[in-house]
Amino acid sequence: MPVEARDRQGKNQSWLGACVRTLLRTELRPSLGFGRCPEPIAHGKVLGFLATLRLPAWALLIGMQAMRFASDQTPLLPLRSVHLFLEPPLVQALSVWVVLMVPVGLPLLYFFGGLLAHVGIALTGGASRSIGASMRAVGFASGPALLVIALLDLPLYLTDMSWILYSAILGVVITRLLGTAGVALARTHQISRARGVLVAILPVLVFGAVTAARAALVLRELPWLPVPEQLYYVP
C-alpha cells in the first residue's frame, strides 16, 4: 500500500475514533467536554463531527430510494392526514426536497441553534464567551440527537411507521437534548445548570419543530387528524 494511502487510512480511522469518543463523552458525561473552550472556535471540526453522524444514514436512504425509483418499484402514493390540507403531489415534492436538503440544513441548524442560545444567555444576565462558543456547545450537544434522527429516517421513509412510535422516540430525543445542551451551555459560559437548561429550550424547540414538520409530511396518520377514506392517490 502506498504511503499516501496509508496516511489517509490512518487519518480516517483517527477521525472516526475521535468522533466516537466525542459522541460517548457528550452523551454519557457531557460536563467533561465543555469546561475548556479554546478560541477561536474550530467550527469546521464541529460541523465535521455532525456530518459524520448525520450523513451516512442519509446517503443510505438516498441510495435505497434511488434504487427503488430506478427499478420501477416505486409504490403508489398513499393518502395521509396531511393531504387534508396540502395536495398529495405537493407533499411528495416537499418531502423529497426536504430529504435532499439535509446537508444544507445541517450548518443552518448549527448556526441558528447557537445563535438562539447565545441570545438567550445574553438576555438572562450576559454571556462570558463568544457566540461561537455557544454554537460549539449546542453543536456538540446535538450530535447524539442527530444520529438518532438519521437512523430514524430509514423506517420513517421506507416503511409505514406509526406516529405514536415516532413521537415517543422524538420525545425522548428532545428531552435528552435539552439536558445535554443545558449542561454544555452552562459549562461553556460558567453559568448555573438551571439557566443553561432555560436558554437551551428555544434551540431545542426549533430542532424538535423542524424534525416533527419533516415527519408530518411522511407519517400516514397524525394525532387528532383523520386519514382520508381513499387509500391511495389517483391522479
Secondary structure as the mmCIF struct_conf table of DSSP 4:
data_model
#
loop_
_struct_conf.conf_type_id
_struct_conf.id
_struct_conf.beg_label_comp_id
_struct_conf.beg_label_asym_id
_struct_conf.beg_label_seq_id
_struct_conf.end_label_comp_id
_struct_conf.end_label_asym_id
_struct_conf.end_label_seq_id
HELX_RH_AL_P HELX_RH_AL_P1 VAL A 3 LEU A 28
HELX_RH_3T_P HELX_RH_3T_P1 PRO A 30 LEU A 32
BEND BEND1 GLY A 33 GLY A 35
HELX_LH_PP_P HELX_LH_PP_P1 PRO A 38 PRO A 38
BEND BEND2 GLU A 39 PRO A 40
HELX_LH_PP_P HELX_LH_PP_P2 ILE A 41 ILE A 41
HELX_RH_AL_P HELX_RH_AL_P2 HIS A 43 ALA A 70
TURN_TY1_P TURN_TY1_P1 SER A 71 ASP A 72
HELX_LH_PP_P HELX_LH_PP_P3 THR A 74 LEU A 76
STRN STRN1 PRO A 78 PRO A 78
HELX_RH_3T_P HELX_RH_3T_P2 SER A 81 LEU A 84
TURN_TY1_P TURN_TY1_P2 PHE A 85 PHE A 85
BEND BEND3 LEU A 86 LEU A 86
HELX_RH_AL_P HELX_RH_AL_P3 PRO A 88 LEU A 100
TURN_TY1_P TURN_TY1_P3 MET A 101 MET A 101
HELX_RH_AL_P HELX_RH_AL_P4 VAL A 102 LEU A 123
TURN_TY1_P TURN_TY1_P4 THR A 124 GLY A 125
BEND BEND4 SER A 128 ARG A 129
HELX_RH_AL_P HELX_RH_AL_P5 ILE A 131 LEU A 158
BEND BEND5 THR A 159 THR A 159
HELX_RH_AL_P HELX_RH_AL_P6 TRP A 163 HIS A 189
TURN_TY1_P TURN_TY1_P5 GLN A 190 GLN A 190
HELX_RH_AL_P HELX_RH_AL_P7 ARG A 193 ALA A 216
TURN_TY1_P TURN_TY1_P6 LEU A 217 VAL A 218
BEND BEND6 ARG A 220 ARG A 220
TURN_TY1_P TURN_TY1_P7 PRO A 223 TRP A 224
HELX_LH_PP_P HELX_LH_PP_P4 PRO A 226 PRO A 228
BEND BEND7 GLU A 229 LEU A 231
STRN STRN2 TYR A 232 TYR A 232
#
